């Protein structure tokens, strides 16, 4: 299930919330604070109006890491949340500064982590981060992928991976939506469910993002993934996995494209990504083991045995003539045991009390007999 989520601020001062709900909107985010002093003048009325119409509401804070301490901004946000009851996860809106400046990506990441940790500790709710690829790539952000993402990207069929995120929880897909009950264009997002936005989301609620198009001079996590995949597929020479799409990576990409019948341009777009994925699956899927050919069962050896009459010490026993050799079944004779000597001869020992010798009488098929005493 997918729901539509509207976000509003003082740019939408007048809203007919009954009409908004009737238009198909399922939840709302309203701007509450900015920096360390600004409070959105419409926040309280937006929350009250939306909740009165049966729409769950969440609050977002517009951050200024370039100007303020993260804990100071987080305290300002939490103070307003404590005054107005909301229904959804609190959100940090990260889109300032709009150009690279004195802050490094690592400093912004640390700022965000401090802000989020404070808000979560004070509210008891999981916090969500709103940002877009343009911002994360400008500062080369890394280390925030565990925070659920509200991604902002327009004009695409689906968001692509960026920074540490491979999936998103909510996608702001336009800033030019029109909704009954509000004058002018508004921002609109897709989310899996109200429950997910309340923090009760699972892995199944996170939508995977496709790999972005990368080429010479691209950098970031997607390039690292590409380099690892090409190495797995036998890149020669082996690529350094550094997230930097240099000449070596371009050469490996072109070699892969040539081997798989793709346009050889060194640009890794949807077709090349799909071919890489297919090649990886083919490499990791074990080939079925051949069915072993069973060894033929040897034909049984036929032995012609001639039954004979025999007596041992007057006791009738079984005896057989096989290939000219006579075999006597000694095991049925009381008190007689046969043992083979090291020279291959047989000794016959009787355990009878009188220790009489062993006498063997054989009667052949022609009626003749032979008696031997041992």
The 8 nearest C-alpha neighbors of each residue, nearest first, counted from 0:
[[1, 191, 192, 2, 190, 204, 189, 193],
 [2, 0, 191, 190, 192, 189, 3, 193],
 [1, 3, 190, 189, 192, 25, 191, 4],
 [4, 2, 189, 24, 188, 25, 190, 5],
 [3, 5, 26, 188, 27, 187, 24, 25],
 [4, 6, 27, 187, 186, 28, 188, 26],
 [7, 5, 28, 27, 29, 186, 187, 4],
 [8, 6, 29, 11, 28, 30, 5, 9],
 [7, 9, 30, 10, 29, 11, 41, 39],
 [8, 10, 11, 12, 41, 39, 40, 7],
 [11, 9, 8, 12, 7, 41, 13, 185],
 [12, 10, 9, 13, 8, 7, 14, 181],
 [13, 11, 9, 10, 41, 14, 8, 45],
 [12, 14, 11, 15, 181, 182, 180, 45],
 [15, 13, 181, 180, 16, 12, 11, 45],
 [16, 14, 180, 18, 17, 19, 181, 13],
 [15, 17, 19, 18, 49, 14, 52, 48],
 [18, 16, 20, 19, 52, 15, 21, 180],
 [19, 17, 21, 180, 16, 20, 15, 179],
 [18, 20, 16, 22, 180, 17, 21, 179],
 [19, 21, 24, 17, 22, 18, 23, 16],
 [20, 22, 18, 23, 19, 17, 24, 179],
 [23, 21, 19, 20, 24, 18, 179, 178],
 [24, 22, 21, 20, 25, 3, 19, 2],
 [23, 25, 3, 20, 4, 22, 26, 19],
 [26, 24, 3, 4, 2, 54, 23, 20],
 [27, 25, 4, 55, 54, 24, 56, 5],
 [28, 26, 56, 5, 4, 6, 57, 55],
 [27, 29, 6, 57, 58, 56, 5, 7],
 [30, 28, 7, 58, 6, 8, 42, 31],
 [29, 31, 59, 8, 58, 32, 42, 60],
 [30, 32, 39, 42, 58, 59, 38, 60],
 [33, 31, 38, 60, 37, 39, 76, 30],
 [34, 32, 61, 37, 60, 62, 35, 38],
 [33, 35, 72, 63, 62, 36, 37, 61],
 [34, 36, 72, 75, 71, 37, 33, 67],
 [35, 37, 34, 38, 33, 75, 32, 72],
 [38, 36, 33, 32, 34, 35, 39, 31],
 [37, 39, 32, 31, 40, 33, 36, 42],
 [40, 38, 31, 42, 41, 32, 30, 9],
 [39, 41, 42, 38, 9, 43, 31, 8],
 [42, 40, 9, 44, 39, 43, 45, 12],
 [43, 41, 45, 31, 39, 44, 40, 46],
 [42, 44, 46, 45, 41, 47, 83, 40],
 [43, 45, 47, 46, 41, 42, 48, 49],
 [46, 44, 42, 48, 43, 47, 41, 49],
 [47, 45, 43, 49, 44, 48, 50, 42],
 [46, 48, 44, 50, 45, 49, 51, 43],
 [49, 47, 51, 45, 50, 46, 44, 16],
 [48, 50, 54, 52, 46, 51, 16, 47],
 [49, 51, 54, 53, 52, 47, 48, 55],
 [50, 52, 48, 49, 53, 47, 54, 16],
 [53, 51, 49, 50, 17, 54, 16, 48],
 [52, 54, 50, 51, 49, 55, 20, 17],
 [53, 55, 50, 49, 26, 52, 25, 56],
 [56, 54, 26, 86, 50, 27, 53, 87],
 [57, 55, 27, 86, 28, 85, 87, 26],
 [56, 58, 87, 28, 85, 86, 88, 89],
 [59, 57, 29, 89, 28, 30, 31, 90],
 [58, 60, 90, 30, 91, 31, 89, 29],
 [59, 61, 32, 91, 33, 92, 31, 62],
 [62, 60, 33, 92, 32, 91, 34, 93],
 [61, 63, 34, 93, 92, 64, 33, 60],
 [64, 62, 65, 66, 34, 95, 67, 96],
 [65, 63, 66, 67, 62, 110, 107, 69],
 [64, 66, 63, 67, 96, 102, 95, 101],
 [67, 65, 64, 63, 68, 34, 96, 62],
 [68, 66, 64, 63, 69, 65, 72, 34],
 [67, 69, 71, 70, 72, 64, 66, 110],
 [70, 68, 114, 72, 71, 110, 73, 113],
 [69, 71, 73, 72, 68, 114, 74, 113],
 [72, 70, 74, 68, 69, 73, 35, 75],
 [71, 73, 35, 75, 69, 70, 74, 34],
 [72, 74, 70, 76, 114, 75, 71, 69],
 [75, 73, 77, 71, 76, 72, 70, 78],
 [74, 76, 72, 78, 73, 77, 35, 71],
 [77, 75, 73, 74, 78, 79, 32, 72],
 [76, 78, 80, 74, 79, 75, 81, 73],
 [77, 79, 81, 75, 76, 80, 74, 82],
 [78, 80, 82, 81, 77, 76, 83, 75],
 [81, 79, 77, 83, 82, 78, 76, 84],
 [80, 82, 78, 79, 83, 77, 84, 122],
 [81, 83, 79, 80, 78, 84, 77, 43],
 [84, 82, 80, 81, 85, 79, 43, 46],
 [83, 85, 80, 82, 81, 86, 46, 56],
 [86, 84, 57, 56, 87, 83, 58, 80],
 [87, 85, 56, 55, 57, 197, 84, 88],
 [88, 86, 197, 57, 196, 56, 85, 89],
 [87, 89, 197, 126, 196, 198, 125, 57],
 [90, 88, 126, 58, 59, 57, 127, 87],
 [91, 89, 59, 127, 128, 126, 92, 60],
 [90, 92, 128, 60, 59, 129, 93, 61],
 [91, 93, 61, 129, 60, 62, 90, 128],
 [94, 92, 130, 62, 129, 95, 91, 61],
 [93, 95, 130, 96, 134, 92, 97, 62],
 [96, 94, 97, 63, 93, 62, 64, 65],
 [95, 97, 98, 94, 65, 63, 99, 64],
 [98, 96, 95, 94, 99, 134, 137, 100],
 [99, 97, 96, 100, 137, 95, 134, 138],
 [100, 98, 137, 138, 97, 101, 96, 102],
 [99, 101, 102, 98, 103, 96, 65, 97],
 [100, 102, 103, 99, 65, 106, 98, 96],
 [103, 101, 100, 106, 104, 107, 65, 99],
 [104, 102, 106, 105, 107, 138, 101, 100],
 [103, 105, 138, 140, 107, 106, 139, 108],
 [104, 106, 108, 103, 107, 109, 140, 141],
 [107, 105, 109, 103, 104, 108, 102, 110],
 [106, 108, 110, 104, 109, 105, 111, 103],
 [107, 109, 105, 111, 110, 106, 112, 104],
 [108, 110, 112, 106, 107, 111, 105, 113],
 [111, 109, 107, 113, 108, 112, 69, 106],
 [112, 110, 114, 108, 113, 109, 115, 107],
 [111, 113, 109, 115, 114, 110, 116, 108],
 [114, 112, 116, 110, 111, 115, 69, 109],
 [115, 113, 111, 69, 73, 117, 112, 116],
 [116, 114, 118, 112, 117, 113, 111, 119],
 [115, 117, 113, 119, 114, 118, 112, 120],
 [116, 118, 120, 114, 115, 119, 121, 113],
 [119, 117, 115, 121, 120, 116, 122, 73],
 [118, 120, 124, 116, 123, 122, 121, 117],
 [121, 119, 117, 118, 123, 122, 116, 124],
 [120, 122, 118, 119, 123, 117, 77, 124],
 [123, 121, 124, 119, 120, 118, 77, 80],
 [122, 124, 119, 120, 121, 125, 118, 126],
 [125, 123, 119, 122, 126, 88, 198, 89],
 [124, 126, 119, 198, 88, 127, 123, 89],
 [127, 125, 89, 88, 90, 119, 124, 115],
 [126, 128, 90, 147, 148, 146, 89, 91],
 [127, 129, 91, 148, 90, 149, 92, 147],
 [130, 128, 149, 92, 150, 93, 91, 148],
 [131, 129, 93, 150, 151, 94, 92, 128],
 [130, 132, 151, 150, 133, 134, 152, 135],
 [131, 133, 135, 134, 136, 161, 130, 152],
 [134, 132, 136, 131, 135, 137, 130, 152],
 [133, 135, 137, 132, 136, 131, 94, 138],
 [136, 134, 132, 140, 138, 137, 139, 133],
 [135, 137, 139, 138, 133, 134, 132, 140],
 [136, 138, 134, 135, 139, 133, 99, 98],
 [137, 139, 104, 136, 140, 135, 103, 134],
 [140, 138, 136, 135, 104, 137, 141, 162],
 [141, 139, 104, 135, 138, 162, 108, 136],
 [142, 140, 162, 163, 143, 139, 108, 105],
 [141, 143, 144, 163, 108, 140, 145, 162],
 [144, 142, 145, 146, 141, 163, 108, 140],
 [143, 145, 163, 164, 146, 142, 147, 141],
 [144, 146, 143, 147, 142, 164, 163, 148],
 [147, 145, 144, 143, 148, 127, 128, 126],
 [148, 146, 127, 168, 128, 145, 167, 149],
 [147, 149, 167, 128, 168, 150, 127, 129],
 [150, 148, 169, 129, 170, 128, 168, 167],
 [151, 149, 170, 131, 130, 148, 129, 171],
 [150, 152, 171, 131, 130, 170, 172, 149],
 [153, 151, 172, 131, 150, 171, 158, 154],
 [154, 152, 172, 173, 155, 151, 171, 174],
 [153, 155, 156, 152, 172, 173, 157, 158],
 [156, 154, 157, 153, 158, 152, 172, 159],
 [155, 157, 154, 158, 153, 172, 159, 152],
 [156, 158, 155, 159, 208, 209, 152, 172],
 [159, 157, 208, 152, 155, 160, 209, 156],
 [160, 158, 209, 208, 211, 210, 161, 157],
 [161, 159, 165, 208, 210, 209, 211, 164],
 [160, 162, 164, 132, 163, 159, 220, 165],
 [161, 163, 164, 141, 140, 220, 135, 219],
 [164, 162, 144, 141, 161, 143, 142, 165],
 [165, 163, 144, 166, 162, 161, 160, 167],
 [164, 166, 160, 208, 207, 163, 161, 167],
 [167, 165, 207, 208, 206, 164, 205, 168],
 [166, 168, 148, 206, 205, 169, 149, 150],
 [167, 169, 205, 148, 149, 147, 190, 206],
 [170, 168, 149, 190, 189, 167, 150, 148],
 [169, 171, 150, 188, 189, 149, 172, 151],
 [172, 170, 188, 151, 187, 173, 150, 152],
 [171, 173, 153, 188, 170, 152, 187, 151],
 [174, 172, 153, 175, 187, 186, 171, 176],
 [173, 175, 186, 185, 176, 187, 184, 172],
 [176, 174, 184, 185, 173, 186, 177, 187],
 [175, 177, 185, 184, 174, 186, 187, 173],
 [178, 176, 184, 185, 175, 183, 179, 181],
 [179, 177, 181, 180, 19, 176, 22, 185],
 [178, 180, 19, 18, 181, 22, 177, 182],
 [179, 181, 15, 18, 19, 14, 178, 16],
 [182, 180, 14, 179, 178, 183, 15, 13],
 [181, 183, 180, 184, 11, 178, 179, 177],
 [184, 182, 181, 177, 185, 175, 178, 176],
 [185, 183, 175, 177, 176, 174, 182, 186],
 [184, 186, 176, 174, 175, 177, 187, 183],
 [185, 187, 174, 173, 6, 176, 5, 175],
 [188, 186, 5, 171, 173, 4, 176, 172],
 [187, 189, 171, 4, 170, 172, 3, 5],
 [188, 190, 3, 170, 169, 2, 4, 1],
 [189, 191, 169, 2, 1, 192, 168, 3],
 [190, 192, 1, 0, 204, 2, 195, 189],
 [193, 191, 195, 194, 190, 2, 1, 196],
 [192, 194, 196, 195, 197, 26, 191, 25],
 [193, 195, 197, 192, 196, 199, 198, 200],
 [196, 194, 200, 199, 192, 198, 197, 193],
 [197, 195, 193, 198, 194, 87, 88, 192],
 [196, 198, 87, 194, 88, 195, 199, 193],
 [199, 197, 196, 195, 200, 125, 88, 194],
 [200, 198, 195, 194, 197, 201, 196, 193],
 [199, 201, 195, 198, 204, 194, 202, 196],
 [202, 200, 203, 204, 199, 205, 195, 198],
 [201, 203, 204, 205, 200, 206, 166, 168],
 [202, 204, 201, 205, 206, 200, 191, 207],
 [205, 203, 201, 202, 200, 191, 206, 168],
 [206, 204, 168, 167, 202, 203, 166, 207],
 [205, 207, 166, 167, 204, 168, 208, 203],
 [208, 206, 166, 165, 205, 167, 209, 160],
 [209, 207, 159, 166, 160, 165, 158, 206],
 [208, 210, 159, 160, 211, 207, 158, 157],
 [209, 211, 160, 159, 221, 208, 212, 272],
 [212, 210, 159, 160, 213, 209, 221, 268],
 [211, 213, 268, 267, 210, 214, 269, 266],
 [214, 212, 267, 217, 266, 211, 268, 222],
 [213, 215, 266, 217, 267, 216, 244, 265],
 [214, 216, 244, 217, 245, 249, 246, 213],
 [217, 215, 244, 245, 214, 218, 243, 213],
 [218, 216, 244, 214, 215, 213, 243, 219],
 [219, 217, 243, 242, 222, 244, 216, 220],
 [220, 218, 242, 222, 221, 223, 162, 243],
 [219, 221, 223, 222, 242, 162, 224, 163],
 [222, 220, 224, 223, 219, 225, 210, 211],
 [221, 223, 242, 225, 224, 220, 219, 218],
 [224, 222, 242, 220, 226, 225, 221, 240],
 [225, 223, 221, 227, 222, 226, 228, 220],
 [224, 226, 222, 228, 223, 227, 229, 221],
 [225, 227, 223, 229, 228, 224, 240, 222],
 [228, 226, 230, 224, 225, 229, 223, 231],
 [227, 229, 231, 225, 230, 226, 224, 232],
 [230, 228, 232, 226, 231, 234, 227, 225],
 [231, 229, 234, 233, 227, 232, 228, 237],
 [230, 232, 228, 229, 233, 227, 234, 279],
 [233, 231, 229, 230, 234, 228, 279, 278],
 [232, 234, 230, 231, 235, 229, 237, 236],
 [235, 233, 230, 237, 229, 236, 232, 251],
 [236, 234, 237, 233, 251, 238, 230, 229],
 [235, 237, 234, 238, 251, 247, 233, 230],
 [236, 238, 235, 234, 230, 239, 233, 229],
 [239, 237, 240, 226, 236, 230, 248, 234],
 [238, 240, 241, 237, 226, 242, 248, 227],
 [241, 239, 223, 226, 242, 238, 227, 243],
 [240, 242, 243, 239, 223, 222, 226, 219],
 [243, 241, 223, 222, 219, 218, 240, 220],
 [242, 244, 218, 241, 245, 217, 222, 216],
 [245, 243, 216, 215, 217, 248, 218, 222],
 [246, 244, 248, 247, 215, 243, 216, 249],
 [245, 247, 249, 248, 250, 244, 215, 216],
 [248, 246, 250, 249, 245, 251, 238, 244],
 [247, 249, 251, 250, 245, 246, 244, 252],
 [248, 250, 246, 252, 265, 247, 251, 253],
 [249, 251, 247, 253, 248, 252, 246, 254],
 [252, 250, 248, 254, 249, 253, 234, 255],
 [253, 251, 249, 255, 254, 250, 265, 248],
 [252, 254, 265, 256, 250, 263, 255, 251],
 [255, 253, 251, 257, 252, 256, 258, 250],
 [256, 254, 252, 258, 253, 257, 251, 259],
 [255, 257, 261, 253, 259, 263, 254, 258],
 [256, 258, 254, 260, 255, 259, 263, 261],
 [257, 259, 255, 256, 260, 254, 261, 253],
 [260, 258, 256, 257, 261, 255, 274, 254],
 [259, 261, 257, 258, 256, 262, 263, 255],
 [262, 260, 256, 259, 263, 257, 271, 258],
 [261, 263, 264, 256, 260, 257, 265, 253],
 [262, 264, 253, 256, 257, 265, 261, 254],
 [263, 265, 266, 262, 253, 256, 252, 267],
 [264, 266, 253, 249, 252, 263, 267, 214],
 [267, 265, 214, 264, 268, 213, 212, 215],
 [268, 266, 213, 271, 212, 214, 272, 265],
 [267, 269, 212, 271, 270, 266, 272, 213],
 [268, 270, 272, 271, 273, 267, 212, 210],
 [271, 269, 273, 272, 268, 274, 267, 261],
 [270, 272, 274, 267, 273, 268, 269, 275],
 [271, 273, 275, 269, 274, 270, 268, 276],
 [274, 272, 276, 270, 271, 275, 269, 277],
 [273, 275, 271, 277, 276, 272, 278, 270],
 [276, 274, 278, 272, 273, 277, 271, 279],
 [275, 277, 273, 279, 274, 278, 272, 280],
 [278, 276, 274, 280, 275, 279, 281, 273],
 [277, 279, 281, 275, 276, 280, 274, 282],
 [280, 278, 282, 276, 281, 277, 275, 283],
 [281, 279, 277, 283, 282, 278, 284, 276],
 [280, 282, 278, 284, 279, 283, 277, 285],
 [281, 283, 279, 280, 284, 278, 285, 232],
 [282, 284, 280, 281, 285, 279, 278, 286],
 [283, 285, 281, 282, 280, 286, 279, 287],
 [286, 284, 283, 287, 282, 281, 288, 280],
 [287, 285, 288, 284, 289, 281, 283, 282],
 [286, 288, 285, 289, 290, 284, 291, 283],
 [287, 289, 286, 290, 285, 291, 284, 292],
 [290, 288, 291, 287, 286, 292, 285, 293],
 [289, 291, 288, 292, 287, 293, 286, 294],
 [292, 290, 289, 293, 288, 294, 287, 295],
 [291, 293, 290, 294, 289, 295, 296, 288],
 [294, 292, 291, 295, 296, 290, 297, 289],
 [293, 295, 296, 292, 297, 291, 298, 290],
 [296, 294, 297, 293, 298, 292, 299, 291],
 [295, 297, 298, 294, 293, 299, 300, 292],
 [298, 296, 295, 299, 300, 294, 293, 301],
 [297, 299, 296, 300, 295, 301, 294, 302],
 [298, 300, 297, 301, 296, 302, 295, 303],
 [301, 299, 302, 298, 297, 303, 296, 304],
 [300, 302, 299, 303, 298, 304, 321, 322],
 [303, 301, 304, 300, 321, 322, 299, 305],
 [302, 304, 321, 301, 305, 322, 320, 319],
 [305, 303, 321, 320, 319, 302, 306, 322],
 [306, 304, 320, 319, 307, 321, 303, 318],
 [307, 305, 319, 318, 304, 320, 308, 317],
 [306, 308, 318, 319, 363, 362, 305, 309],
 [309, 307, 362, 361, 318, 317, 363, 306],
 [308, 310, 361, 360, 316, 315, 362, 318],
 [311, 309, 315, 314, 360, 313, 316, 359],
 [310, 312, 359, 314, 313, 358, 360, 315],
 [313, 311, 358, 314, 357, 310, 359, 356],
 [312, 314, 311, 310, 315, 358, 359, 360],
 [315, 313, 310, 311, 312, 316, 332, 309],
 [314, 316, 310, 309, 313, 311, 317, 308],
 [317, 315, 309, 310, 314, 328, 318, 331],
 [316, 318, 328, 327, 309, 308, 319, 315],
 [317, 319, 327, 307, 326, 309, 328, 306],
 [320, 318, 306, 326, 305, 307, 325, 304],
 [319, 321, 325, 305, 324, 304, 323, 326],
 [322, 320, 304, 324, 323, 319, 303, 325],
 [321, 323, 324, 320, 303, 304, 302, 325],
 [324, 322, 321, 320, 325, 304, 319, 305],
 [325, 323, 321, 320, 322, 326, 319, 304],
 [324, 326, 320, 319, 321, 323, 327, 318],
 [327, 325, 319, 318, 320, 324, 328, 321],
 [326, 328, 318, 329, 317, 325, 319, 316],
 [329, 327, 317, 330, 318, 316, 331, 326],
 [328, 330, 331, 332, 327, 337, 335, 336],
 [331, 329, 332, 328, 336, 335, 333, 337],
 [330, 332, 329, 333, 328, 316, 317, 335],
 [331, 333, 330, 329, 335, 334, 314, 316],
 [334, 332, 335, 331, 330, 351, 350, 349],
 [333, 335, 350, 349, 351, 332, 336, 348],
 [336, 334, 349, 348, 333, 332, 350, 337],
 [337, 335, 348, 347, 349, 338, 334, 329],
 [336, 338, 347, 346, 348, 345, 335, 339],
 [339, 337, 346, 345, 347, 340, 336, 348],
 [338, 340, 345, 344, 343, 346, 341, 337],
 [339, 341, 344, 342, 343, 345, 338, 346],
 [340, 342, 343, 339, 344, 345, 338, 346],
 [343, 341, 340, 344, 339, 345, 346, 338],
 [342, 344, 340, 341, 339, 345, 338, 346],
 [345, 343, 340, 342, 339, 346, 341, 338],
 [344, 346, 339, 338, 340, 347, 337, 343],
 [347, 345, 338, 337, 339, 348, 344, 340],
 [348, 346, 337, 336, 338, 345, 349, 335],
 [347, 349, 336, 335, 337, 346, 350, 357],
 [350, 348, 335, 334, 351, 354, 336, 347],
 [349, 351, 334, 335, 352, 354, 348, 336],
 [352, 350, 354, 349, 353, 334, 355, 335],
 [351, 353, 354, 350, 355, 349, 334, 356],
 [352, 354, 355, 351, 350, 356, 349, 334],
 [355, 353, 351, 352, 349, 350, 356, 348],
 [354, 356, 353, 357, 351, 349, 352, 312],
 [357, 355, 373, 358, 354, 372, 349, 312],
 [356, 358, 373, 372, 312, 359, 355, 311],
 [357, 359, 372, 312, 311, 371, 373, 356],
 [360, 358, 311, 371, 370, 310, 372, 312],
 [359, 361, 370, 310, 369, 309, 371, 311],
 [360, 362, 309, 369, 368, 308, 370, 363],
 [363, 361, 368, 308, 367, 309, 366, 307],
 [364, 362, 366, 367, 365, 307, 368, 361],
 [363, 365, 366, 362, 307, 367, 306, 305],
 [364, 366, 363, 367, 362, 368, 307, 308],
 [365, 367, 363, 364, 362, 368, 308, 361],
 [368, 366, 363, 365, 362, 369, 364, 361],
 [369, 367, 362, 361, 363, 366, 370, 360],
 [368, 370, 361, 360, 362, 371, 367, 359],
 [371, 369, 360, 359, 361, 368, 372, 358],
 [370, 372, 359, 358, 360, 373, 369, 357],
 [371, 373, 358, 357, 359, 356, 370, 360],
 [372, 357, 356, 358, 371, 347, 359, 346]]
